[in-house]
């Protein structure tokens, strides 16, 4: 009984630290006095972990050079993953570059300011809630030549949450159709 309580305590205690328990060894004695915990480095979650190595290289070139041509081979689902990553770390330059323009997008400085003020918190909550998503799929009923919606879903027990994002193709790159979020949250903030 003592052994079980000590093991439970150790597991609970290690849950309070920034590392995962890889292995717990306890000697087989009546008095538990030898405990060895081998820890593994806690790897932080990133939406980019879901990208294949080739896409990761192209993404890194995009970030370095800010050249959208590096994203031309990305699927709409992969663009959503990059967007979620950019939101999570608030890479305003990437968010701006990934946003569908259609000559309606504000200049970069105004976009950054308004996105940070009105949209960022809500989108970061979405990025946090969906980081362990179960599925990411294209909503087939929304597919048109240059536009579609991507749905990301997460489940916990019998509850499932989903968010759909519209994407439009611009200059051979799928981009997030999110300009309306700034207007929506701006109006919401004034009422």
C-alpha positions as CSV (number, residue, x, y, z in Angstrom):
1,X,0.0,0.0,0.0
2,X,2.8,2.4,0.9
3,X,4.5,1.6,-2.4
4,X,1.4,2.5,-4.4
5,X,1.0,5.8,-2.5
6,X,4.6,6.7,-3.0
7,X,4.4,5.9,-6.7
8,X,1.2,8.0,-7.1
9,X,2.8,10.9,-5.2
10,X,5.9,10.7,-7.4
11,X,3.8,10.7,-10.6
12,X,1.7,13.6,-9.4
13,X,4.8,15.5,-8.3
14,X,6.6,15.1,-11.6
15,X,3.5,16.4,-13.4
16,X,4.2,19.7,-11.8
17,X,7.5,20.1,-13.6
18,X,8.3,21.0,-17.2
19,X,9.4,17.5,-18.2
20,X,7.9,14.2,-19.0
21,X,8.7,11.1,-17.0
22,X,10.3,8.5,-19.2
23,X,10.9,5.9,-16.6
24,X,10.4,5.4,-12.8
25,X,12.4,2.7,-11.0
26,X,11.6,1.8,-7.5
27,X,13.5,-0.8,-5.5
28,X,11.5,-3.7,-4.2
29,X,12.0,-3.0,-0.6
30,X,9.4,-2.5,2.2
31,X,10.7,1.0,2.8
32,X,10.8,2.8,-0.4
33,X,14.0,4.8,-0.4
34,X,15.6,4.3,-3.8
35,X,13.8,6.3,-6.5
36,X,15.3,7.0,-9.9
37,X,13.5,9.3,-12.3
38,X,14.9,9.6,-15.8
39,X,13.5,12.7,-17.5
40,X,13.2,13.5,-21.2
41,X,13.3,17.0,-22.5
42,X,9.9,18.5,-22.7
43,X,9.3,19.2,-26.4
44,X,6.9,22.1,-26.9
45,X,4.0,21.6,-29.3
46,X,4.1,23.2,-32.7
47,X,1.6,23.0,-35.6
48,X,4.7,22.8,-37.8
49,X,5.5,19.3,-36.5
50,X,2.7,18.1,-38.8
51,X,4.5,19.3,-41.9
52,X,6.6,16.9,-44.0
53,X,10.4,17.7,-44.0
54,X,10.2,19.1,-47.5
55,X,7.4,21.5,-46.6
56,X,9.3,22.5,-43.5
57,X,12.3,23.5,-45.6
58,X,10.1,25.5,-47.9
59,X,8.4,27.2,-44.8
60,X,11.8,28.1,-43.4
61,X,12.7,29.7,-46.7
62,X,9.4,31.6,-46.7
63,X,10.1,33.0,-43.2
64,X,13.7,33.9,-44.1
65,X,13.0,35.5,-47.4
66,X,9.3,36.5,-47.0
67,X,8.8,35.2,-50.5
68,X,5.4,33.6,-51.0
69,X,6.6,31.5,-54.0
70,X,8.0,29.1,-51.4
71,X,4.4,28.3,-50.3
72,X,3.0,27.5,-53.8
73,X,3.1,23.7,-53.2
74,X,1.4,23.9,-49.8
75,X,-2.1,22.4,-49.5
76,X,-4.9,24.4,-47.9
77,X,-4.5,22.2,-44.8
78,X,-0.8,22.9,-44.6
79,X,-1.5,26.7,-45.0
80,X,-3.9,26.5,-42.0
81,X,-1.2,24.8,-39.9
82,X,1.3,27.5,-40.8
83,X,-1.4,30.1,-39.9
84,X,-2.1,28.5,-36.6
85,X,1.6,28.4,-35.8
86,X,2.0,32.0,-36.8
87,X,-0.9,33.0,-34.5
88,X,0.5,30.9,-31.6
89,X,3.8,32.8,-31.8
90,X,2.3,36.0,-33.1
91,X,4.4,36.2,-36.3
92,X,2.5,39.2,-37.6
93,X,4.5,39.3,-40.8
94,X,3.6,35.7,-41.7
95,X,0.0,36.3,-40.8
96,X,-0.1,39.3,-43.1
97,X,1.5,37.4,-45.9
98,X,-0.9,34.5,-45.5
99,X,-4.0,36.7,-45.5
100,X,-6.0,36.9,-48.7
101,X,-5.6,40.4,-50.1
102,X,-8.0,41.0,-53.0
103,X,-6.9,44.7,-52.8
104,X,-8.9,45.0,-49.6
105,X,-6.1,44.4,-47.1
106,X,-4.8,47.3,-45.0
107,X,-1.2,48.3,-45.3
108,X,1.1,46.0,-43.2
109,X,1.5,48.3,-40.2
110,X,-2.3,49.0,-39.9
111,X,-3.0,45.3,-40.3
112,X,-0.6,44.3,-37.6
113,X,-2.0,46.9,-35.2
114,X,-5.6,46.0,-35.8
115,X,-5.0,42.2,-35.8
116,X,-3.1,42.5,-32.5
117,X,-5.8,44.7,-31.0
118,X,-8.9,43.0,-32.2
119,X,-8.2,39.4,-33.4
120,X,-5.1,38.0,-31.8
121,X,-6.5,37.0,-28.4
122,X,-9.4,35.1,-29.9
123,X,-7.3,33.4,-32.5
124,X,-4.6,32.4,-30.0
125,X,-7.4,30.8,-27.9
126,X,-8.4,28.8,-31.0
127,X,-4.8,27.8,-31.6
128,X,-4.4,26.7,-28.0
129,X,-7.7,24.8,-27.9
130,X,-7.1,23.0,-31.2
131,X,-3.4,22.2,-30.8
132,X,-4.2,18.5,-30.2
133,X,-6.6,18.3,-33.1
134,X,-8.1,15.0,-34.2
135,X,-8.7,16.0,-37.8
136,X,-8.1,18.6,-40.4
137,X,-10.1,18.3,-43.6
138,X,-11.4,20.2,-46.5
139,X,-15.1,20.8,-46.4
140,X,-15.9,19.3,-49.8
141,X,-19.2,21.1,-50.1
142,X,-17.3,24.5,-50.1
143,X,-14.8,23.6,-52.8
144,X,-14.7,26.0,-55.8
145,X,-12.0,26.7,-58.2
146,X,-10.1,29.2,-56.1
147,X,-11.8,28.9,-52.7
148,X,-12.7,26.4,-50.0
149,X,-13.0,25.9,-46.3
150,X,-10.7,23.8,-44.1
151,X,-12.2,22.4,-40.9
152,X,-10.1,21.6,-37.9
153,X,-11.7,19.5,-35.1
154,X,-10.8,18.4,-31.7
155,X,-12.6,15.9,-29.4
156,X,-12.5,15.4,-25.7
157,X,-14.7,12.6,-24.5
158,X,-18.1,12.9,-26.2
159,X,-17.6,16.6,-27.0
160,X,-16.2,17.7,-30.4
161,X,-15.3,21.2,-31.4
162,X,-14.7,22.4,-34.9
163,X,-13.7,25.6,-36.6
164,X,-13.9,26.3,-40.3
165,X,-11.6,28.7,-42.0
166,X,-12.1,30.0,-45.6
167,X,-9.1,30.0,-47.9
168,X,-8.7,31.6,-51.3
169,X,-6.1,31.1,-53.9
170,X,-4.1,34.2,-54.8
171,X,-0.9,34.3,-56.9
172,X,-0.8,30.4,-56.9
173,X,-0.8,30.3,-53.0
174,X,-3.7,29.3,-50.8
175,X,-4.3,32.2,-48.3
176,X,-6.4,32.7,-45.3
177,X,-9.6,34.6,-45.9
178,X,-9.6,36.3,-42.5
179,X,-9.9,40.1,-43.2
180,X,-13.5,39.9,-42.0
181,X,-12.3,38.8,-38.5
182,X,-10.8,42.3,-38.0
183,X,-14.0,44.0,-38.9
184,X,-16.1,41.6,-36.8
185,X,-14.0,42.0,-33.7
186,X,-13.7,45.7,-34.2
187,X,-17.5,46.0,-34.3
188,X,-17.8,43.7,-31.3
189,X,-15.3,45.9,-29.3
190,X,-17.3,49.1,-29.9
191,X,-20.7,47.6,-28.8
